Amino acid sequence: MSIKVKKKLEKKLEKEMAEKIGLFSQMSDHCLTCSKPFDKKDRQMVLTWYVVVHEQEEEVNLYCPPCWAQANKFLEQGDR
């Protein structure tokens, strides 16, 4: 791979990363559904909560595990 192509690819990847980090900073500090508070410093919360990113709308939604499970259950019932 030529140096020119490599630099162009690196620039593209850096831009994409900056966009994603920018969206992450827009994440709220509570569940979108039940408003339960979210602590970004709590490892257990970070590992168990669900983040849904809508890149085109530049929107980041945060859901706690019970609300996520309830939404999935609702969607499964709708498929029947």
C-alpha positions in Angstrom: 0.0 0.0 0.0 1.4 3.4 -0.9 2.1 6.0 1.7 -0.5 8.4 0.1 -3.3 5.8 0.3 -2.3 4.8 3.8 -2.4 8.5 5.0 -5.8 9.0 3.3 -7.2 5.9 5.0 -5.8 7.0 8.4 -7.4 10.4 8.0 -10.8 8.8 7.1 -10.6 6.5 10.2 -9.6 9.4 12.5 -12.6 11.4 11.2 -15.0 8.5 11.8 -13.6 8.0 15.3 -14.0 11.7 16.1 -17.7 11.6 14.9 -18.4 8.6 17.1 -16.7 10.1 20.2 -18.8 13.3 19.6 -22.0 11.3 19.6 -20.9 9.4 22.7 -20.6 12.8 24.5 -24.3 13.4 23.7 -25.3 10.3 25.7 -27.7 11.2 28.5 -27.2 10.3 32.2 -30.5 8.4 32.6 -32.6 5.7 30.9 -34.7 7.1 28.1 -37.8 5.1 29.2 -37.9 5.2 33.0 -35.4 8.0 33.8 -33.3 5.8 36.1 -30.0 7.5 36.6 -26.9 6.2 34.8 -23.4 6.5 36.4 -20.7 6.5 33.7 -18.1 5.6 36.4 -20.0 2.5 37.6 -18.4 -0.4 35.7 -21.4 -2.7 36.2 -23.8 -0.1 34.6 -21.4 0.5 31.7 -21.3 -3.2 31.0 -25.1 -3.9 31.3 -26.9 -0.9 30.0 -27.8 -0.6 26.3 -26.8 2.3 24.0 -28.6 2.8 20.7 -26.9 5.2 18.3 -28.8 6.8 15.4 -26.0 8.3 13.3 -28.2 10.1 10.8 -30.2 11.9 13.5 -27.1 12.3 15.6 -29.0 10.8 18.5 -27.8 8.5 21.3 -30.4 6.7 23.4 -29.6 4.9 26.7 -31.7 2.1 28.2 -31.5 0.2 31.5 -31.6 -3.6 31.4 -35.3 -3.9 32.6 -36.5 -1.4 30.1 -34.5 -3.1 27.3 -35.9 -6.5 28.2 -39.5 -5.1 28.3 -39.0 -3.5 24.9 -37.7 -6.8 23.4 -40.6 -8.7 25.0 -43.0 -6.2 23.4 -41.4 -6.6 20.0 -41.5 -10.4 20.2 -45.2 -10.3 20.9 -45.8 -8.0 18.0 -44.2 -10.4 15.6 -46.7 -13.2 16.4 
